[in-house]
Amino acid sequence: MPTTIRVPTSLPTSRAPRKSDDGQFVSVALFAGIGLLISLVAVIFGEQGAWY
């Protein structure tokens, strides 16, 4: 006996993050961006002693 799979024709109306999640995302992205910028500047200027 074959088994049928039903696929819903309509999707949930909203998959966007809530406004409360936006603040956390911005702070994490800003923190990571500043860290990457500092790392890039250190590599460009050849700072090797700062990593130890």
BASETOR-888754 format. One record per atom (N, C-alpha, C): residue in three letters; x, y, z; atom name; residue number from 1. Coordinates in Angstrom, 2 decimals. Layout:
N
<rec r="ALA" u="X" v="Y" w="Z" a="CA" k="NUM"/>
...
This chain:
52
<rec r="MET" u="0.84" v="-1.17" w="0.00" a="N" k="1"/>
<rec r="MET" u="0.00" v="0.00" w="0.00" a="CA" k="1"/>
<rec r="MET" u="0.90" v="1.25" w="0.00" a="C" k="1"/>
<rec r="PRO" u="0.76" v="2.10" w="-1.01" a="N" k="2"/>
<rec r="PRO" u="1.63" v="3.28" w="-1.08" a="CA" k="2"/>
<rec r="PRO" u="1.30" v="4.30" w="0.00" a="C" k="2"/>
<rec r="THR" u="2.35" v="4.99" w="0.43" a="N" k="3"/>
<rec r="THR" u="2.18" v="6.02" w="1.45" a="CA" k="3"/>
<rec r="THR" u="2.27" v="7.38" w="0.78" a="C" k="3"/>
<rec r="THR" u="1.33" v="8.24" w="1.08" a="N" k="4"/>
<rec r="THR" u="1.35" v="9.58" w="0.50" a="CA" k="4"/>
<rec r="THR" u="1.89" v="10.57" w="1.52" a="C" k="4"/>
<rec r="ILE" u="2.58" v="11.56" w="1.02" a="N" k="5"/>
<rec r="ILE" u="3.12" v="12.63" w="1.87" a="CA" k="5"/>
<rec r="ILE" u="2.40" v="13.90" w="1.51" a="C" k="5"/>
<rec r="ARG" u="1.84" v="14.54" w="2.50" a="N" k="6"/>
<rec r="ARG" u="1.12" v="15.79" w="2.26" a="CA" k="6"/>
<rec r="ARG" u="2.06" v="16.97" w="2.53" a="C" k="6"/>
<rec r="VAL" u="2.13" v="17.86" w="1.58" a="N" k="7"/>
<rec r="VAL" u="2.94" v="19.06" w="1.70" a="CA" k="7"/>
<rec r="VAL" u="2.00" v="20.24" w="1.88" a="C" k="7"/>
<rec r="PRO" u="2.19" v="21.03" w="2.95" a="N" k="8"/>
<rec r="PRO" u="1.28" v="22.18" w="3.14" a="CA" k="8"/>
<rec r="PRO" u="1.49" v="23.21" w="2.03" a="C" k="8"/>
<rec r="THR" u="0.39" v="23.73" w="1.54" a="N" k="9"/>
<rec r="THR" u="0.46" v="24.69" w="0.44" a="CA" k="9"/>
<rec r="THR" u="0.79" v="26.10" w="0.92" a="C" k="9"/>
<rec r="SER" u="0.53" v="26.39" w="2.18" a="N" k="10"/>
<rec r="SER" u="0.85" v="27.73" w="2.68" a="CA" k="10"/>
<rec r="SER" u="1.97" v="27.64" w="3.70" a="C" k="10"/>
<rec r="LEU" u="2.85" v="28.62" w="3.69" a="N" k="11"/>
<rec r="LEU" u="3.96" v="28.69" w="4.62" a="CA" k="11"/>
<rec r="LEU" u="3.59" v="29.60" w="5.79" a="C" k="11"/>
<rec r="PRO" u="4.28" v="29.47" w="6.90" a="N" k="12"/>
<rec r="PRO" u="4.02" v="30.41" w="8.00" a="CA" k="12"/>
<rec r="PRO" u="4.21" v="31.85" w="7.54" a="C" k="12"/>
<rec r="THR" u="3.44" v="32.74" w="8.09" a="N" k="13"/>
<rec r="THR" u="3.43" v="34.11" w="7.59" a="CA" k="13"/>
<rec r="THR" u="4.71" v="34.88" w="7.87" a="C" k="13"/>
<rec r="SER" u="5.36" v="34.61" w="9.00" a="N" k="14"/>
<rec r="SER" u="6.52" v="35.42" w="9.35" a="CA" k="14"/>
<rec r="SER" u="7.67" v="34.54" w="9.81" a="C" k="14"/>
<rec r="ARG" u="8.82" v="34.68" w="9.13" a="N" k="15"/>
<rec r="ARG" u="10.04" v="34.02" w="9.56" a="CA" k="15"/>
<rec r="ARG" u="11.11" v="35.03" w="9.92" a="C" k="15"/>
<rec r="ALA" u="10.76" v="36.29" w="9.93" a="N" k="16"/>
<rec r="ALA" u="11.72" v="37.34" w="10.25" a="CA" k="16"/>
<rec r="ALA" u="11.99" v="37.33" w="11.75" a="C" k="16"/>
<rec r="PRO" u="13.23" v="37.65" w="12.14" a="N" k="17"/>
<rec r="PRO" u="13.53" v="37.69" w="13.58" a="CA" k="17"/>
<rec r="PRO" u="12.78" v="38.81" w="14.27" a="C" k="17"/>
<rec r="ARG" u="12.51" v="38.59" w="15.54" a="N" k="18"/>
<rec r="ARG" u="11.83" v="39.63" w="16.30" a="CA" k="18"/>
<rec r="ARG" u="12.77" v="40.79" w="16.55" a="C" k="18"/>
<rec r="LYS" u="12.20" v="41.92" w="16.91" a="N" k="19"/>
<rec r="LYS" u="13.00" v="43.13" w="17.14" a="CA" k="19"/>
<rec r="LYS" u="13.96" v="42.94" w="18.32" a="C" k="19"/>
<rec r="SER" u="13.62" v="42.12" w="19.30" a="N" k="20"/>
<rec r="SER" u="14.51" v="41.92" w="20.44" a="CA" k="20"/>
<rec r="SER" u="15.78" v="41.18" w="20.04" a="C" k="20"/>
<rec r="ASP" u="15.71" v="40.35" w="18.98" a="N" k="21"/>
<rec r="ASP" u="16.88" v="39.62" w="18.51" a="CA" k="21"/>
<rec r="ASP" u="17.83" v="40.51" w="17.72" a="C" k="21"/>
<rec r="ASP" u="17.33" v="41.60" w="17.16" a="N" k="22"/>
<rec r="ASP" u="18.16" v="42.47" w="16.34" a="CA" k="22"/>
<rec r="ASP" u="19.27" v="43.12" w="17.15" a="C" k="22"/>
<rec r="GLY" u="18.99" v="43.50" w="18.38" a="N" k="23"/>
<rec r="GLY" u="20.00" v="44.14" w="19.22" a="CA" k="23"/>
<rec r="GLY" u="21.15" v="43.21" w="19.53" a="C" k="23"/>
<rec r="GLN" u="20.86" v="41.94" w="19.78" a="N" k="24"/>
<rec r="GLN" u="21.92" v="40.98" w="20.05" a="CA" k="24"/>
<rec r="GLN" u="22.75" v="40.75" w="18.81" a="C" k="24"/>
<rec r="PHE" u="22.12" v="40.65" w="17.65" a="N" k="25"/>
<rec r="PHE" u="22.85" v="40.42" w="16.42" a="CA" k="25"/>
<rec r="PHE" u="23.78" v="41.59" w="16.10" a="C" k="25"/>
<rec r="VAL" u="23.31" v="42.79" w="16.29" a="N" k="26"/>
<rec r="VAL" u="24.13" v="43.97" w="16.01" a="CA" k="26"/>
<rec r="VAL" u="25.33" v="44.02" w="16.94" a="C" k="26"/>
<rec r="SER" u="25.14" v="43.72" w="18.22" a="N" k="27"/>
<rec r="SER" u="26.25" v="43.79" w="19.16" a="CA" k="27"/>
<rec r="SER" u="27.29" v="42.71" w="18.86" a="C" k="27"/>
<rec r="VAL" u="26.86" v="41.51" w="18.51" a="N" k="28"/>
<rec r="VAL" u="27.81" v="40.43" w="18.18" a="CA" k="28"/>
<rec r="VAL" u="28.54" v="40.76" w="16.88" a="C" k="28"/>
<rec r="ALA" u="27.83" v="41.27" w="15.88" a="N" k="29"/>
<rec r="ALA" u="28.46" v="41.62" w="14.61" a="CA" k="29"/>
<rec r="ALA" u="29.46" v="42.75" w="14.80" a="C" k="29"/>
<rec r="LEU" u="29.13" v="43.72" w="15.63" a="N" k="30"/>
<rec r="LEU" u="30.05" v="44.83" w="15.89" a="CA" k="30"/>
<rec r="LEU" u="31.30" v="44.35" w="16.62" a="C" k="30"/>
<rec r="PHE" u="31.13" v="43.50" w="17.62" a="N" k="31"/>
<rec r="PHE" u="32.25" v="42.95" w="18.37" a="CA" k="31"/>
<rec r="PHE" u="33.17" v="42.15" w="17.45" a="C" k="31"/>
<rec r="ALA" u="32.60" v="41.31" w="16.60" a="N" k="32"/>
<rec r="ALA" u="33.40" v="40.50" w="15.68" a="CA" k="32"/>
<rec r="ALA" u="34.10" v="41.38" w="14.65" a="C" k="32"/>
<rec r="GLY" u="33.43" v="42.40" w="14.17" a="N" k="33"/>
<rec r="GLY" u="34.03" v="43.30" w="13.18" a="CA" k="33"/>
<rec r="GLY" u="35.20" v="44.07" w="13.76" a="C" k="33"/>
<rec r="ILE" u="35.08" v="44.52" w="15.00" a="N" k="34"/>
<rec r="ILE" u="36.18" v="45.24" w="15.63" a="CA" k="34"/>
<rec r="ILE" u="37.37" v="44.31" w="15.84" a="C" k="34"/>
<rec r="GLY" u="37.11" v="43.07" w="16.25" a="N" k="35"/>
<rec r="GLY" u="38.19" v="42.10" w="16.44" a="CA" k="35"/>
<rec r="GLY" u="38.90" v="41.79" w="15.13" a="C" k="35"/>
<rec r="LEU" u="38.15" v="41.63" w="14.06" a="N" k="36"/>
<rec r="LEU" u="38.76" v="41.38" w="12.76" a="CA" k="36"/>
<rec r="LEU" u="39.58" v="42.57" w="12.28" a="C" k="36"/>
<rec r="LEU" u="39.09" v="43.77" w="12.53" a="N" k="37"/>
<rec r="LEU" u="39.83" v="44.97" w="12.13" a="CA" k="37"/>
<rec r="LEU" u="41.14" v="45.08" w="12.88" a="C" k="37"/>
<rec r="ILE" u="41.13" v="44.82" w="14.18" a="N" k="38"/>
<rec r="ILE" u="42.35" v="44.87" w="14.98" a="CA" k="38"/>
<rec r="ILE" u="43.33" v="43.81" w="14.51" a="C" k="38"/>
<rec r="SER" u="42.84" v="42.61" w="14.21" a="N" k="39"/>
<rec r="SER" u="43.70" v="41.54" w="13.72" a="CA" k="39"/>
<rec r="SER" u="44.32" v="41.91" w="12.38" a="C" k="39"/>
<rec r="LEU" u="43.54" v="42.49" w="11.50" a="N" k="40"/>
<rec r="LEU" u="44.05" v="42.89" w="10.19" a="CA" k="40"/>
<rec r="LEU" u="45.12" v="43.95" w="10.30" a="C" k="40"/>
<rec r="VAL" u="44.90" v="44.94" w="11.15" a="N" k="41"/>
<rec r="VAL" u="45.89" v="46.00" w="11.35" a="CA" k="41"/>
<rec r="VAL" u="47.18" v="45.41" w="11.93" a="C" k="41"/>
<rec r="ALA" u="47.06" v="44.47" w="12.87" a="N" k="42"/>
<rec r="ALA" u="48.24" v="43.86" w="13.47" a="CA" k="42"/>
<rec r="ALA" u="49.02" v="43.05" w="12.44" a="C" k="42"/>
<rec r="VAL" u="48.33" v="42.36" w="11.55" a="N" k="43"/>
<rec r="VAL" u="49.01" v="41.57" w="10.51" a="CA" k="43"/>
<rec r="VAL" u="49.68" v="42.50" w="9.51" a="C" k="43"/>
<rec r="ILE" u="49.02" v="43.58" w="9.14" a="N" k="44"/>
<rec r="ILE" u="49.58" v="44.50" w="8.15" a="CA" k="44"/>
<rec r="ILE" u="50.85" v="45.15" w="8.69" a="C" k="44"/>
<rec r="PHE" u="50.86" v="45.55" w="9.96" a="N" k="45"/>
<rec r="PHE" u="52.01" v="46.22" w="10.52" a="CA" k="45"/>
<rec r="PHE" u="53.05" v="45.24" w="11.05" a="C" k="45"/>
<rec r="GLY" u="52.80" v="43.95" w="10.94" a="N" k="46"/>
<rec r="GLY" u="53.78" v="42.95" w="11.32" a="CA" k="46"/>
<rec r="GLY" u="53.99" v="42.80" w="12.81" a="C" k="46"/>
<rec r="GLU" u="52.97" v="43.02" w="13.59" a="N" k="47"/>
<rec r="GLU" u="53.06" v="42.87" w="15.04" a="CA" k="47"/>
<rec r="GLU" u="53.03" v="41.40" w="15.39" a="C" k="47"/>
<rec r="GLN" u="54.15" v="40.85" w="15.81" a="N" k="48"/>
<rec r="GLN" u="54.19" v="39.44" w="16.17" a="CA" k="48"/>
<rec r="GLN" u="54.20" v="39.27" w="17.69" a="C" k="48"/>
<rec r="GLY" u="54.74" v="40.19" w="18.42" a="N" k="49"/>
<rec r="GLY" u="54.81" v="40.07" w="19.86" a="CA" k="49"/>
<rec r="GLY" u="53.46" v="40.25" w="20.54" a="C" k="49"/>
<rec r="ALA" u="52.49" v="40.86" w="19.86" a="N" k="50"/>
<rec r="ALA" u="51.19" v="41.12" w="20.47" a="CA" k="50"/>
<rec r="ALA" u="50.35" v="39.85" w="20.59" a="C" k="50"/>
<rec r="TRP" u="50.70" v="38.80" w="19.90" a="N" k="51"/>
<rec r="TRP" u="49.90" v="37.59" w="19.90" a="CA" k="51"/>
<rec r="TRP" u="50.29" v="36.61" w="21.00" a="C" k="51"/>
<rec r="TYR" u="51.36" v="36.91" w="21.75" a="N" k="52"/>
<rec r="TYR" u="51.85" v="35.93" w="22.73" a="CA" k="52"/>
<rec r="TYR" u="51.49" v="36.32" w="24.12" a="C" k="52"/>
